[in-house]
Amino acid sequence: MTTAWMVSVRRGIAAVAVSGLLAGCAVQEADIKSYRALAPLGADTLALMDAKHTTKAAPVLIRAYKKEAELEVWKQAADGRFVLLKTYPMCRWSGQLGPKVREGDRQTPEGFYTVTQGSMNPNSAYYLSFGIGFPNAYDRAWGRTGNAIMVHGICSSAGCFSMTDPQIQEIYATVREALAAGQHAIQVQSFPFRMTAENLARHRLDPNMAFWRELKHGADHFEVTRREVPVGVCGKHYVFASPKPGDKLDATAACPPLEEDRSVEPQVVGRETRDLSDVAALVAQGTKPIQLVYQDGGQNPVFAGRFPDVSRPEALEAGPREVVMTGPPAAVAKRPGLR
């Protein structure tokens, strides 16, 4: 968020305050919240969109990475493929690497989610916010519980993706404009970490690895096509293909025959094969299998010590602890939600 933009926000809020005083009453919090929710995108952001061959009305896609504490906003370009608009350092996420399982576990979810017009919350107590749609069909199939999982402002998290107030102002406006222009639903892809060979090698014995490989298959679809990933759930698994005409997906029932895109799937398989080869090479070179144990989530290093009112600051001081793991993957991979 540029300094000029923030000055314009302050001027707008001041204008609201002056109008309230002229009317003989104090400015209302609702007026300020309304201004936040309707504030236009800044000139710098619009210029960046133009440079990326996209517009404020073009569809949006969001990707989040917990370990790196980063949130990416992608926009659809003129050729129909998504381009990375901006990467935002995340101010706070909570819990551990791994999926959210139950209400109150402080876990920030992992999986494929959806933001709709009804998800937008202009009156949020956390500056601005929008819900990501947890629990989705996959989560419900596994009996997972929780609600009100948001991307929001204020550097505080109990299962949400927490951004700074200037960041959420910009992200909210970007999402708002795409929905207003006709995008029915915005896909959110949430991952434990960037799906690099190094991360996969280091976390290869983590109890969540089978689930993460399932997420990686969807991530690879996006990397290959740079188009929104077709996501379904059947047999308690994510699938990234469509059922044949006349069939439908049931999250808990066996998957029917699926129609994979024959121009895409071989590329996805090729990418996965190369990654597995790279993982094997790293293992052969001595990369140790580890599990990261957080006191309670993390934040991007650029924010270290900058927010005195961050949630549970004591949990951030030491950073995650690396636990070297031993034993074959099968010994640690059998738990609900995994292949």
C-alpha positions as CSV (number, residue, x, y, z in Angstrom):
1,M,0.0,0.0,0.0
2,T,1.5,3.3,-1.0
3,T,1.9,6.3,1.3
4,A,-0.1,8.4,-1.1
5,W,-2.9,6.0,-0.9
6,M,-3.0,6.0,2.8
7,V,-3.0,9.8,2.8
8,S,-6.0,9.7,0.6
9,V,-7.7,7.2,3.0
10,R,-7.0,9.6,6.0
11,R,-8.3,12.5,4.0
12,G,-11.5,10.5,3.1
13,I,-12.0,9.6,6.8
14,A,-11.4,13.2,7.8
15,A,-13.9,14.4,5.2
16,V,-16.4,12.0,6.7
17,A,-15.7,13.4,10.2
18,V,-16.0,17.0,9.0
19,S,-19.4,16.2,7.3
20,G,-20.6,14.7,10.6
21,L,-19.5,17.7,12.6
22,L,-21.2,20.1,10.1
23,A,-24.3,18.0,10.5
24,G,-24.2,18.6,14.3
25,C,-23.2,15.0,15.2
26,A,-20.0,13.1,15.9
27,V,-18.6,10.8,13.1
28,Q,-20.0,7.3,13.4
29,E,-17.8,4.2,13.3
30,A,-20.2,2.9,10.6
31,D,-19.2,5.8,8.3
32,I,-15.5,5.0,8.6
33,K,-16.2,1.3,8.0
34,S,-18.2,2.1,4.9
35,Y,-15.4,4.2,3.6
36,R,-12.9,1.4,4.1
37,A,-15.1,-1.1,2.3
38,L,-15.8,1.2,-0.7
39,A,-12.4,2.9,-1.0
40,P,-11.0,2.7,-4.5
41,L,-7.9,0.8,-5.6
42,G,-4.8,3.0,-5.5
43,A,-3.1,4.4,-8.6
44,D,0.0,2.2,-8.0
45,T,-2.1,-1.0,-7.9
46,L,-4.0,0.0,-11.1
47,A,-0.8,0.8,-12.8
48,L,0.6,-2.6,-11.8
49,M,-2.5,-4.3,-13.2
50,D,-2.0,-2.5,-16.5
51,A,1.6,-3.6,-16.6
52,K,0.5,-7.2,-16.1
53,H,-2.1,-6.9,-18.9
54,T,-5.0,-7.2,-16.6
55,T,-7.7,-5.0,-15.2
56,K,-9.5,-4.4,-11.8
57,A,-12.5,-6.2,-13.3
58,A,-10.6,-9.3,-14.2
59,P,-11.0,-12.5,-12.1
60,V,-8.9,-13.0,-9.0
61,L,-7.3,-16.1,-7.5
62,I,-5.5,-16.3,-4.1
63,R,-2.7,-18.6,-2.9
64,A,-1.4,-18.8,0.6
65,Y,1.6,-20.4,2.1
66,K,1.8,-20.9,5.9
67,K,5.5,-21.7,6.4
68,E,6.7,-18.8,4.3
69,A,3.8,-16.6,5.7
70,E,3.0,-15.2,2.3
71,L,-0.3,-14.6,0.5
72,E,-0.4,-14.2,-3.3
73,V,-3.0,-12.3,-5.3
74,W,-3.3,-13.4,-8.9
75,K,-5.3,-11.8,-11.7
76,Q,-6.5,-13.2,-15.0
77,A,-4.7,-11.6,-17.9
78,A,-6.0,-10.9,-21.4
79,D,-4.9,-14.3,-22.7
80,G,-7.1,-16.0,-20.0
81,R,-4.1,-17.2,-17.9
82,F,-3.5,-15.9,-14.4
83,V,-0.5,-13.7,-13.6
84,L,0.9,-13.0,-10.2
85,L,-0.1,-9.5,-9.3
86,K,1.5,-9.2,-5.8
87,T,2.9,-11.2,-3.0
88,Y,1.9,-9.9,0.5
89,P,3.9,-10.9,3.6
90,M,1.5,-12.4,6.1
91,C,1.3,-10.6,9.5
92,R,0.1,-13.7,11.4
93,W,-1.2,-17.2,11.1
94,S,-1.9,-19.6,13.9
95,G,-1.5,-23.3,14.8
96,Q,0.8,-25.8,13.1
97,L,1.5,-26.9,9.6
98,G,-1.4,-29.2,8.6
99,P,-5.2,-29.0,8.1
100,K,-7.8,-27.5,10.4
101,V,-9.6,-30.3,12.1
102,R,-12.0,-28.9,14.7
103,E,-13.4,-25.7,16.1
104,G,-11.0,-24.1,18.5
105,D,-7.8,-25.9,17.4
106,R,-6.4,-22.5,16.2
107,Q,-5.4,-24.2,12.9
108,T,-5.3,-22.1,9.8
109,P,-6.9,-24.3,7.1
110,E,-5.2,-26.0,4.1
111,G,-7.0,-27.0,1.0
112,F,-9.1,-25.4,-1.8
113,Y,-11.7,-22.8,-0.8
114,T,-14.0,-20.3,-2.3
115,V,-14.8,-16.6,-1.7
116,T,-18.2,-15.3,-2.8
117,Q,-20.1,-12.1,-2.5
118,G,-21.7,-13.3,0.6
119,S,-18.2,-13.9,2.1
120,M,-17.4,-10.2,2.2
121,N,-17.5,-8.5,5.6
122,P,-17.3,-4.7,5.3
123,N,-18.3,-4.3,9.0
124,S,-15.5,-6.5,10.4
125,A,-14.1,-5.9,13.8
126,Y,-10.8,-6.7,12.2
127,Y,-10.7,-3.6,9.9
128,L,-12.0,-5.5,6.8
129,S,-12.4,-9.2,6.2
130,F,-13.8,-11.9,3.9
131,G,-14.4,-15.6,4.6
132,I,-12.7,-18.4,2.6
133,G,-15.5,-20.9,2.9
134,F,-14.3,-23.3,5.6
135,P,-15.4,-26.1,6.0
136,N,-15.6,-27.1,2.4
137,A,-16.9,-30.4,1.1
138,Y,-13.6,-32.2,1.8
139,D,-13.6,-30.9,5.4
140,R,-17.2,-31.9,6.0
141,A,-16.5,-35.4,4.6
142,W,-14.0,-35.8,7.3
143,G,-16.2,-34.4,10.0
144,R,-14.1,-31.3,10.5
145,T,-15.6,-28.3,12.3
146,G,-15.1,-24.6,12.5
147,N,-16.5,-21.4,11.1
148,A,-15.7,-17.7,10.3
149,I,-12.2,-18.5,8.9
150,M,-11.2,-15.2,7.3
151,V,-8.5,-13.2,5.6
152,H,-8.6,-10.0,7.7
153,G,-6.7,-7.1,9.1
154,I,-5.2,-6.5,12.5
155,C,-2.2,-8.7,13.3
156,S,-4.1,-11.3,15.3
157,S,-5.0,-14.9,14.4
158,A,-7.0,-17.8,15.9
159,G,-7.2,-19.8,12.7
160,C,-7.3,-17.0,10.1
161,F,-4.9,-15.4,7.6
162,S,-4.1,-12.1,9.3
163,M,-2.7,-9.2,7.2
164,T,-1.9,-5.6,8.1
165,D,-4.7,-3.1,7.8
166,P,-3.3,-1.4,4.7
167,Q,-2.8,-4.8,3.1
168,I,-6.4,-6.0,3.7
169,Q,-7.6,-2.7,2.4
170,E,-6.0,-3.4,-0.9
171,I,-6.7,-7.1,-1.0
172,Y,-10.4,-6.5,-0.1
173,A,-10.8,-3.9,-2.8
174,T,-9.2,-6.2,-5.4
175,V,-11.6,-9.0,-4.5
176,R,-14.5,-6.6,-4.3
177,E,-13.9,-5.3,-7.8
178,A,-13.7,-8.8,-9.4
179,L,-16.9,-9.9,-7.7
180,A,-18.7,-6.7,-8.7
181,A,-17.6,-7.3,-12.3
182,G,-19.2,-10.7,-12.4
183,Q,-16.8,-13.3,-11.0
184,H,-19.1,-15.7,-9.2
185,A,-16.5,-17.3,-6.9
186,I,-12.8,-16.7,-6.2
187,Q,-10.6,-19.7,-5.6
188,V,-8.3,-19.7,-2.5
189,Q,-5.5,-22.3,-2.5
190,S,-4.0,-22.7,0.9
191,F,-0.8,-24.7,1.3
192,P,1.5,-25.6,4.3
193,F,4.5,-24.4,2.3
194,R,5.6,-23.8,-1.2
195,M,5.6,-27.2,-2.9
196,T,9.3,-27.2,-3.8
197,A,11.5,-30.3,-3.9
198,E,13.4,-29.1,-0.9
199,N,10.3,-28.7,1.2
200,L,8.9,-32.0,0.1
201,A,12.2,-33.7,0.9
202,R,12.5,-32.1,4.4
203,H,8.9,-32.9,5.3
204,R,8.8,-36.3,3.7
205,L,8.0,-38.2,7.0
206,D,5.6,-35.6,8.4
207,P,2.2,-37.3,9.3
208,N,0.5,-34.9,6.9
209,M,2.6,-35.7,3.8
210,A,0.0,-37.9,2.0
211,F,-2.5,-35.1,2.4
212,W,0.0,-32.5,1.2
213,R,0.8,-34.6,-1.9
214,E,-2.9,-34.5,-2.7
215,L,-2.8,-30.7,-2.4
216,K,0.3,-30.6,-4.6
217,H,-1.5,-32.4,-7.4
218,G,-3.9,-29.5,-7.5
219,A,-1.1,-27.0,-7.2
220,D,0.7,-28.5,-10.1
221,H,-2.5,-28.2,-12.2
222,F,-2.3,-24.5,-11.6
223,E,1.4,-24.3,-12.3
224,V,1.0,-26.0,-15.6
225,T,-2.1,-24.2,-16.9
226,R,-2.1,-20.9,-14.9
227,R,-5.9,-21.3,-15.0
228,E,-8.3,-21.8,-12.1
229,V,-8.1,-25.4,-11.0
230,P,-11.3,-27.5,-11.4
231,V,-11.8,-28.9,-7.9
232,G,-14.1,-31.6,-6.7
233,V,-14.4,-34.0,-3.8
234,C,-15.3,-37.7,-3.9
235,G,-14.2,-40.7,-1.9
236,K,-13.0,-38.2,0.8
237,H,-10.3,-37.0,-1.6
238,Y,-9.8,-33.9,-3.7
239,V,-10.0,-34.6,-7.5
240,F,-9.0,-32.1,-10.2
241,A,-11.2,-33.4,-13.0
242,S,-14.9,-33.5,-13.9
243,P,-17.3,-36.4,-13.8
244,K,-18.7,-37.7,-17.0
245,P,-22.0,-36.5,-18.2
246,G,-24.8,-37.9,-16.0
247,D,-22.5,-38.6,-13.1
248,K,-22.0,-36.4,-10.1
249,L,-19.5,-36.2,-7.3
250,D,-20.3,-37.3,-3.7
251,A,-17.8,-36.2,-1.1
252,T,-18.1,-39.5,0.8
253,A,-18.9,-42.0,-1.9
254,A,-16.5,-43.7,-4.3
255,C,-15.4,-41.5,-7.3
256,P,-17.2,-42.1,-10.6
257,P,-15.1,-42.3,-13.8
258,L,-13.5,-38.9,-14.3
259,E,-12.7,-37.0,-17.4
260,E,-9.2,-35.6,-17.2
261,D,-8.0,-33.0,-19.6
262,R,-5.7,-35.0,-21.9
263,S,-3.7,-31.9,-22.8
264,V,-3.0,-31.0,-19.1
265,E,-2.7,-34.3,-17.2
266,P,0.4,-35.6,-18.9
267,Q,2.1,-32.2,-18.1
268,V,1.1,-32.5,-14.5
269,V,2.4,-36.0,-14.2
270,G,5.6,-34.9,-15.9
271,R,6.0,-32.1,-13.4
272,E,5.4,-34.5,-10.4
273,T,7.8,-37.0,-11.8
274,R,10.6,-34.4,-12.1
275,D,9.8,-33.2,-8.5
276,L,10.0,-36.7,-7.1
277,S,13.3,-37.2,-8.9
278,D,14.6,-34.0,-7.3
279,V,13.4,-35.1,-3.9
280,A,15.2,-38.5,-4.3
281,A,18.4,-36.6,-5.2
282,L,18.1,-34.4,-2.1
283,V,17.5,-37.4,0.1
284,A,20.5,-39.2,-1.4
285,Q,22.6,-36.0,-0.6
286,G,21.6,-36.3,3.1
287,T,18.7,-34.0,3.5
288,K,17.2,-34.9,6.9
289,P,13.4,-35.5,7.3
290,I,12.0,-33.0,9.8
291,Q,8.8,-31.8,11.3
292,L,8.3,-28.2,12.2
293,V,6.7,-27.6,15.6
294,Y,5.4,-24.1,16.3
295,Q,4.3,-22.7,19.6
296,D,1.4,-21.1,17.8
297,G,1.9,-20.3,14.1
298,G,4.1,-17.6,12.7
299,Q,4.5,-14.4,10.8
300,N,6.6,-13.2,7.9
301,P,10.1,-12.0,9.1
302,V,9.5,-8.5,7.8
303,F,7.1,-7.9,10.6
304,A,9.3,-9.2,13.5
305,G,9.0,-6.8,16.4
306,R,6.9,-4.3,14.5
307,F,3.5,-5.0,16.0
308,P,3.4,-4.7,19.8
309,D,-0.3,-5.8,19.7
310,V,0.3,-8.9,17.7
311,S,-1.6,-11.9,19.0
312,R,0.4,-14.2,21.3
313,P,3.7,-12.5,20.7
314,E,5.4,-14.9,23.1
315,A,4.7,-17.7,20.7
316,L,6.6,-16.0,17.9
317,E,9.8,-15.3,19.8
318,A,11.6,-18.6,19.4
319,G,10.2,-19.5,15.9
320,P,9.5,-23.1,14.9
321,R,11.5,-26.0,16.4
322,E,12.8,-28.6,13.9
323,V,12.3,-32.2,15.0
324,V,14.3,-34.8,13.1
325,M,12.0,-37.7,12.2
326,T,12.8,-41.4,11.8
327,G,11.0,-44.4,10.4
328,P,9.3,-45.2,7.1
329,P,6.5,-42.9,5.9
330,A,3.8,-45.6,6.4
331,A,4.6,-45.5,10.1
332,V,3.5,-41.9,10.5
333,A,1.0,-41.4,7.7
334,K,-2.1,-43.3,8.9
335,R,-4.6,-40.9,10.2
336,P,-8.0,-39.5,9.0
337,G,-7.8,-37.2,6.0
338,L,-4.7,-38.9,4.4
339,R,-4.5,-41.3,1.5
